[in-house]
Amino acid sequence: MTRHLPPPLPTPRGPLSAAVRAALLGAPAPRNVPDSPAYGDDLQLALYTLYELHYRGFRDVPDTLEWDSALLACRATLEDRFLHALREDVPTTGTTAATALDELQLEPTADPDGTSVSFFLRDEGTLDQLREYAALRSLYHLKEADPHAWVIPRLHGRAKAGMVAVEFDEFGAGRPDEIHAELFADLMTDLKLETAYGHYVDAAPADALATVNLMSLFGLHRALRGALVGHFAVVEVTSSPGSRRLAEALRRVGAGPAAVRFYTEHVEADAVHEQVVRQDVVAGLLESEPELDADVAFGVRATTYLEERLAARLLGAWRQGATALRGP
């Protein structure tokens, strides 16, 4: 299918992403990596571009560049800047994985401080705002479950069994038309959005790219396996109530059944997944490797921090009647 083909390279947003693009087209990889804000457009796009070599790659870019040593050295520098900023901004001293996970379960019945995207979309979001949200989330949902699969060889026992059980559902339980990434493509078709993989990367602000990059960062490093489990736990613990609100939002604006179905599917499935993740994946990991407790807590907190940054970007634009996208 056309939408599964590698996408074109994204448009650079500064000297760093321009140098990475040039390297993928044949120029030497940058040796002295230009300085750039850790959460800024230039660095996040450069990192996103390098990570995508491990997923679908890009049109007219050789597959062999996935493991090019100069590009990996460049990526390591960017990762160090990103990870250093996260550790500075997401302190976890004295926080256990259990405490971090318990905080996620404090699900409000309303949004008193006005910072929740799903509450906003349920109560007052427009169809255009829901389309923007779907376009931005497509950078994750069209690869849903893929970054988390990288942790499977790094787990064992109860943690591995639980992780595989949840991933099996995410990948359609053996039915290709039920793969969650396919269901999201159906949602996009229902909302009259382009379903090609990576199509909306040029429209995505840095805060959206950062949430996707975080999964790749955690997934590609064995040393960060605990953080990836923490990220996975956030996704599964918060998905069910948020998905219920998004399904209600789509019904309210008159979206079709395929759009609604993606979220109603997650309401039921992720309510079950939450228990598996807590009792088997997280508990199983920490039973065998208790020294990773702080890493799991960091994964939870870092995920929440970047999601809150993205929410502030989206809601700040929407409440002013503006687009949250970088372009039309």
C-alpha positions in Angstrom: 0.0 0.0 0.0 1.2 3.5 -0.8 0.7 4.8 2.7 3.2 2.2 4.0 6.1 3.4 1.8 8.9 5.4 3.3 8.1 9.1 3.6 10.1 12.0 2.1 12.7 13.7 4.3 11.1 16.5 6.4 11.9 20.2 5.8 14.8 21.4 8.0 14.1 23.9 10.8 17.6 25.1 11.5 21.3 24.3 10.9 21.2 21.1 12.9 18.2 19.5 11.1 19.6 20.8 7.8 23.0 19.1 8.4 21.3 15.8 9.2 19.2 16.0 6.1 22.3 16.8 4.0 24.1 13.8 5.5 21.2 11.5 4.6 21.5 12.7 1.0 25.2 12.1 0.8 27.1 14.9 2.6 29.4 14.1 5.5 27.7 13.8 8.9 28.3 16.8 11.1 31.2 16.3 13.4 30.7 19.4 15.4 27.0 19.3 16.2 25.6 22.8 16.3 24.2 23.9 19.6 20.4 24.0 19.8 17.8 24.1 22.6 16.9 20.6 23.8 13.2 21.0 23.3 13.4 23.2 20.3 12.3 22.5 16.7 15.8 22.1 15.2 17.1 19.5 17.7 13.8 17.6 18.0 13.4 17.4 14.2 17.0 16.3 13.8 16.6 13.6 16.4 13.2 12.5 14.9 14.8 12.2 11.5 17.7 10.0 12.8 15.3 7.8 14.8 13.2 7.2 11.7 16.1 5.3 10.1 15.1 2.5 12.6 11.5 2.5 11.5 10.5 3.1 7.9 13.5 5.1 6.8 13.0 7.8 4.1 12.5 7.9 0.4 15.8 8.1 -1.5 17.9 7.4 1.7 19.9 4.2 1.7 18.9 1.6 4.3 22.5 1.1 5.2 22.7 4.5 6.8 20.7 3.1 9.8 24.0 2.0 11.4 26.3 4.6 9.9 28.9 5.3 12.7 29.1 9.1 12.0 25.3 9.5 12.1 25.1 7.4 15.3 27.7 9.7 16.9 25.7 12.7 15.9 22.5 11.1 17.3 24.3 10.2 20.6 25.2 13.9 21.1 21.6 15.0 20.5 20.3 12.2 22.8 22.7 13.4 25.6 21.3 16.9 25.3 17.7 15.7 25.3 18.2 13.3 28.2 20.2 15.8 30.3 17.4 18.4 29.9 14.8 15.8 31.0 16.8 14.7 34.0 17.2 18.4 35.0 13.5 19.2 34.5 12.0 15.9 35.9 13.5 15.3 39.3 12.7 11.9 40.8 14.8 11.9 44.0 12.9 10.0 46.6 10.2 9.0 44.1 9.4 5.3 43.7 7.8 3.7 40.7 4.8 2.8 42.8 4.3 6.4 43.9 4.7 7.7 40.3 2.1 5.2 39.0 -0.3 5.9 41.9 -0.2 9.6 40.8 -1.5 8.6 37.4 -4.6 7.0 38.8 -5.8 10.2 40.4 -8.3 10.6 37.6 -10.4 13.8 38.0 -14.1 13.9 37.2 -13.6 17.3 35.6 -10.7 19.5 34.5 -10.6 22.2 37.2 -7.3 23.8 36.0 -8.1 23.6 32.3 -5.0 21.7 31.3 -6.4 18.5 29.9 -6.6 18.1 26.1 -9.2 15.3 26.3 -11.5 17.2 28.6 -11.2 20.3 26.3 -12.0 18.3 23.2 -14.9 16.5 24.8 -16.5 19.6 26.1 -15.8 22.3 23.5 -13.4 21.0 20.9 -14.4 21.6 17.2 -14.1 19.1 14.4 -11.1 21.0 13.0 -9.3 20.8 16.4 -10.0 17.1 16.6 -8.5 16.7 13.1 -5.4 18.7 14.2 -5.1 16.4 17.2 -5.3 13.3 15.1 -2.8 14.7 12.6 -0.2 15.3 15.3 -0.9 12.0 17.1 -0.5 10.1 13.8 3.3 10.4 14.2 2.9 8.0 17.2 -0.2 6.1 16.4 0.8 5.0 12.9 3.7 3.2 14.6 1.8 2.4 17.8 3.4 -0.4 19.9 6.6 -0.5 17.7 8.9 1.4 20.1 7.7 -0.6 23.1 8.5 -3.9 21.3 12.2 -3.1 21.5 12.1 -3.8 25.2 10.9 -7.4 24.9 14.3 -9.0 24.4 15.5 -7.1 27.5 12.9 -8.5 29.8 12.4 -12.0 31.1 9.9 -14.0 33.1 6.7 -12.4 34.3 7.7 -9.0 32.9 8.3 -10.4 29.4 5.1 -12.5 29.4 3.0 -9.5 30.4 4.6 -7.2 27.9 4.1 -9.7 25.0 0.5 -10.2 26.1 -0.3 -6.5 25.8 1.7 -6.0 22.6 -0.2 -9.0 21.1 -3.4 -7.0 21.5 -1.8 -3.8 20.2 -0.7 -5.7 17.0 -4.2 -7.0 16.4 -4.1 -10.4 18.2 -3.2 -12.0 14.9 -5.6 -10.0 12.7 -4.0 -7.5 10.5 -7.1 -5.3 10.1 -7.2 -5.0 14.0 -3.7 -3.7 14.4 -4.1 -0.5 16.3 -2.0 1.5 13.8 -4.5 0.3 11.1 -7.4 1.4 13.2 -5.9 4.8 13.6 -5.5 5.0 9.8 -9.2 4.2 9.6 -9.8 7.1 12.0 -7.8 9.4 9.8 -9.7 8.4 6.7 -13.0 9.1 8.5 -11.7 12.6 9.4 -10.5 13.2 5.8 -6.8 13.2 6.8 -3.9 11.9 4.8 -3.0 8.4 6.1 0.6 8.2 4.7 3.1 7.4 7.3 4.9 10.5 8.5 2.8 12.8 6.4 2.3 15.4 9.1 5.8 15.7 10.4 6.3 19.2 8.9 3.2 20.4 10.6 4.2 19.0 14.0 5.6 21.5 16.6 8.7 20.5 18.6 6.5 19.5 21.6 4.8 16.9 19.5 8.0 15.5 18.1 9.5 15.3 21.6 6.7 12.9 22.8 7.6 10.6 19.9 11.3 10.9 20.3 11.1 9.9 24.0 9.8 6.5 23.0 12.5 5.9 20.5 15.2 7.2 23.0 14.0 4.8 25.7 13.4 1.9 23.3 16.7 1.9 21.5 18.8 1.8 24.7 19.0 -1.2 26.9 20.2 0.9 29.7 16.9 2.8 29.6 14.7 -0.3 29.7 13.2 0.7 33.0 12.3 4.1 31.7 10.6 2.5 28.7 8.5 0.3 31.0 7.6 3.5 32.9 6.6 5.1 29.6 4.6 2.1 28.6 2.8 2.2 32.0 1.8 5.8 31.5 0.3 5.0 28.1 -1.8 2.1 29.4 -2.8 3.6 32.7 -4.1 6.9 31.3 -5.4 5.6 27.9 -8.8 4.2 29.0 -10.4 7.3 30.6 -8.8 9.7 28.0 -10.0 7.5 25.2 -13.5 7.6 26.6 -13.5 11.4 26.5 -12.1 11.5 23.0 -14.8 9.0 21.7 -17.4 11.3 23.3 -15.8 14.3 21.6 -15.9 12.6 18.2 -19.5 11.6 18.6 -20.4 15.2 19.6 -19.0 16.7 16.4 -20.5 14.0 14.2 -17.5 12.0 13.3 -18.1 8.6 11.7 -18.0 5.2 13.3 -14.4 4.4 12.3 -13.1 7.5 14.1 -15.1 6.7 17.2 -14.1 3.0 17.1 -10.4 3.7 17.5 -11.0 5.2 20.9 -13.8 2.9 22.1 -11.5 0.0 21.4 -8.9 1.5 23.7 -11.4 2.1 26.5 -12.0 -1.6 27.1 -8.6 -3.0 26.0 -6.5 -0.6 28.0 -8.5 -1.0 31.1 -7.4 -4.6 31.1 -3.9 -3.7 29.9 -3.4 -1.4 32.9 -3.7 -4.2 35.3 -1.3 -6.4 33.3 1.2 -3.6 33.1 1.1 -2.8 36.8 1.0 -6.4 38.2 3.1 -8.2 35.7 5.3 -5.9 33.6 6.3 -3.3 36.2 6.1 -5.6 39.2 7.9 -8.4 37.4 10.7 -6.2 36.2 11.3 -4.7 39.7 11.1 -8.1 41.3 14.0 -9.3 39.1 15.8 -6.0 38.9 14.9 -3.8 41.9 17.7 -1.4 41.1 15.6 -0.1 38.1 12.9 1.4 40.4 14.1 4.9 39.9 14.4 4.4 36.1 10.7 3.4 36.0 9.8 6.4 38.0 11.8 8.6 35.7 10.1 7.1 32.6 6.7 7.9 34.1 7.6 11.4 35.1 9.4 12.3 31.9 6.4 11.0 29.8 4.0 13.1 31.8 6.2 16.2 31.6 6.4 16.1 27.8 2.7 15.4 27.5 2.0 18.4 29.6 4.2 20.6 27.4 2.3 19.4 24.4 -1.0 20.0 26.1 0.0 23.6 26.9 0.9 24.1 23.2 -2.4 22.7 21.9 -4.7 24.4 24.4 -2.8 27.7 24.2 -3.5 27.8 20.4 -7.0 26.5 20.5 -8.2 28.8 23.2 -7.0 31.8 21.0 -8.8 30.4 18.0 -5.5 29.6 16.3 -4.1 26.4 14.8 -1.8 24.2 16.9 0.0 23.1 13.7 3.1 24.8 12.2 1.3 25.2 9.0 -2.1 24.5 7.3 
